[in-house]
């Protein structure tokens, strides 16, 4: 007959809680000793409760406990400014910086789209310039200038390519792309 499954919850009864603490503390110390002997590893257990005067400690030698703890601290940089902790801080700072840059790009793109929509609404008559907030005017002008540059570029390309048979026949083979390179040299988007 096996043991009943223990419900993992705080033991309300103080007497039962004390008995469980004592039994489990000694069991944990025994398991720590077994692991140390069987696996040839440094292991240490220090277990104490709220009302206990003396904690359960394994190994029982204070110097051995100090040696294990100091070895752990020196090996993993606990309690000192270690290179690993600095690397984690650097990584965290880089992640924050990249996230902030990504947020700024998204906000910029959203602002551009908002201004594009506003320009389209004005051009289609859905709204008027009187409805545009004064702080939006600069961005709206930038969007309109950008659209004008794009239109000028298209007109220039169209003018350069309208006499070209490849332009009139979109299915024609454009060769190695020399035509596109030569026409784009003549069309600049500068204002």
Buried (B, 14 or more C-beta within 10 A) or exposed (E): EEEEEEEEEEBEEEEEEBEEBEEEBEEBBEEBBEEBEEEEEBBBBEBEEEEEEEEBBBBEEEEBBEBBBEEEEEEEEEEEEEEEEEEEEEEEEEEEEEEEEEEEEEEEEEEBEBBBEBBEBBEEEEBEEEEBEEEBEEBBEEBBEBBEBEEBBEEBBEEBBEEBEBBEEEEEEEEEEEBBEEBEEEBEEEE
